[in-house]
Amino acid sequence: MKRRWQAALAALALATTGAVQAQILVGQTSGFTGPVASGVKENFEGARLWIDNVNAQGGVAGQRIELVSMDDKFDPKLAAQNAQALADKGVVALFLNRGTPHTEAILPIVAAHGLPLVAPSTGAMSLHHPVNRHVFNVRATYQREAEKAIEHLHTLGIRRIAVVHVDDSFGRDGLEGANKGFARSNSRPLSVQKADRNNPDYAALVPPIVQQQAQAVLWIGSAKAVADGVRALRAAKSAAQVVTLSNNASAGFIKALGDHSRGVIVSQVFPHERSFAYPMVKEAIELAKAKGVELSPAMLEGYAAAKVLVEGLRRAGRNPTREKLQAALEGMKRFDLGGLEVGYASDDHTGLDFADLSIVDLEGRFVR
């Protein structure tokens, strides 16, 4: 009899636990290994700060959020395969994927399955205009960053500016923004060079920059590509100011630069990660401290992305579906992330327009 009661109680506990632990599946494909791994991992850690906090408080309507993450090795083809697998698994949304060609590769899958794609970690203009009904951007565009970078260099009196960009849709997007900055400054780039995404030829890229005596180089590429490019420039005795975009706003990028990190300018699409003036940053710092980690710009991007995702799930109600989440996000007119306001409508999925610049100091930290 005692054993029967014990068995019954165990079954009841299991059933109760199952009810409490019901899960909302959210899918992610990103380059956890490969050339962007350091930034991707920081994005992921930042998102987990908020998702873990929400789950610890009971989740969303009593349901835990489970982030199902897959490594696409920064390969667009594998990103598409992963997205298909996640869609088949029944995820309610895709979230925080990385890369412009990679996002473009998964868009047909998103459309075919009616999957909301929340906070892709790319500033591609193609995800903003024309509006893709399934894509909900959080961060600003690469074009806005590149334009601001060129304008900033001109305010410093720097005129001899070379541009190196990866030869893919991400690089071309950044170049278009840079050209807007040159046009606004009534100037032209000293030179423009394309770099292979997988195997940049620094022996060909660097000599023209040195020979033309460039004062600055806007280098648009992955963290590894830009870090290797900086080393090649310095080895060639070039003291040109290097500027790169927010896809490299990570502690891992600074580590990859090593002794050459000082003075590199990196654009940012969120407030300073140590700015207590923003409630969102203060909140993220406290949660990061509790986990024994230091907040980075890439982590802050993941954190903001998770706040938007969770708010959408909350507004979608109990047992959210893809359709409910889509409607909930489009109805999110004015949501305060904590000092930054984001909102969407059927004709506007832009998200934030925040853009700033930072420089790496002697201690290997981003300062503004």
Disulfide bonds with the S-S distance in Angstrom:
none
